[in-house]
Amino acid sequence: MAGLIRKIISTPNASRPLGPYNQAVQIGQTIYVSGCIGMDKDSSKLVSGGVAAEAEKAIKNLENILLAADSSLSKVIKSTVFLEDMNDFGAVNEVYKKYFKEPFPARSCIQVAKLPGGAKMEIEVVAVSGPLETISHL
């Protein structure tokens, strides 16, 4: 009997995990990407410049992981953004909309007490691989 295959996604083009987890795991055509922070892959340090710079780097890390899974930001169906301070919502949104275009994925944004490595923001997503058709219902 054939079962589902769990594919571990890993790329040197994004920062390495800070703990016992994978950059992403794919089941069928669904890709679950672990939280990405604004960490430089070479230095393993957060980028400087505040929450907007961290958001930019986090999304670029996320994008590189998705590319390694034969996916892209345009195939993200759900994102969750974690903020250390909800007052950073506007700054992160400005970066977010540079990378995520209509039709936007579903999204949650949550303020948390503390993030890994002292990050000001973190983003995780669920995406798909393969062909994707979008139908809007109004």
N, C-alpha and C positions, 0 to 999 in steps of 0.2 A: 504494500500500500504506500503510495507516494504521499508525503506530507509537505508542509510548508518548509521552505528553506530560510534560515536566518543568515543573512549576509552582513558581515562586519565591515563597515566603511571606515577607512583610515587614509589620510593624506598628509604628506609632509608640508603641504601648502597652507596649513592652518595650525594654530597653536595646539600643542599636545594637551590631553586631559590632565587635570590637576589631581585626579584621584582614580579609583578603580572603576572606570567606565570607558566606553568607546565614544569616538567622535559622533558616530551614527550607527544605527542598525536598520537594515532593510528587511521587511517581510513582504513577499510578493512585490507589488509595485508601490508599497507605502514605505516611506523613509522617515524615521524618527531621529532627529538631530538633537544631540545633547546641547545644553546651554553653552553659548559662546560669549566670551567677554572680550574686551578690547586689548587682548594680549598679543604682543609681537611674537611670532613663531620662532624667531632666531634668538632673541634675548630672554624669552619667557617672562617678560615684564610688561606691565600695563603701559600703553602709549600715554604720552603726556598731552595736555591740552584740554582736559576736562571731559565732561560727559558726552559732548558732541564728537570729539575725537575718538573716544572709546566706542561710541555707537558705530561710527564709520568703520573702525577696525573690526569690531565684532561682526558686523554684517559682511565684511569682506572675508573673514574667517568662515562664516556660515556659507557664503557663496562658494568658496573653494571646496568645502565638504560636500555640498550638493553637486558640484561638478564632478567630484570623484565618484558619486553615486549615479552618474548619468542623468542628473536632474538640473534644476536651476531655480533661481528666485521666483521666476514666473510660474513655477509649479508648486509653490508653497500654498497649502490650503488652510493652515492654522498656525499662527505665531503667538507666543507668549513673551511679553517683555516684562522684565523685573527691574524696578528702579529703587535705588537706595533712597531717593527723595522725589516724591511725586511732583515737586516744583520743576523737575527736569523734563517733564512730559513734553512740553512744547519744543525744547531743543532736540530731544530724541525724535519726535515726530518729523521735524525738518529733515533730519538725516534719513529716517525711515522712508519717507515719500520720494527720496532720490533713487531708491533702489526697488521699492515695491510699487508697481503701477496698477492701474485698474485693469481687470477687476481685482481689487485688493483681497488678500486672504482674510479669513475670520481672525480676530485678534483679541487677546486679553492683555491688560497692563496692570501690574500689581506692585505696590510699594512693599519692600521687605526691609527687615532690620539690618541685614548684613549680607554681602555677596562675596564669593570666592576671591581671594587675592586683593581685597580692598577695592574691587571694581565698583563703579557707580551705576552700571547697568549690565544686564545679561539678556540674551535672547535665545529662545529655543523654538524649533518649528517642526511641523509635520508636513511632508511634501510627498509628491508622487513622481515616479519615473515613467517613461513611455509617453505615448500620445495622450493629450489631454484636451478635451473640448469643454468650453464653458457655455452654459445656457443660463440666461438671466430670467428670473420670474418676477414680475412686478405685481 
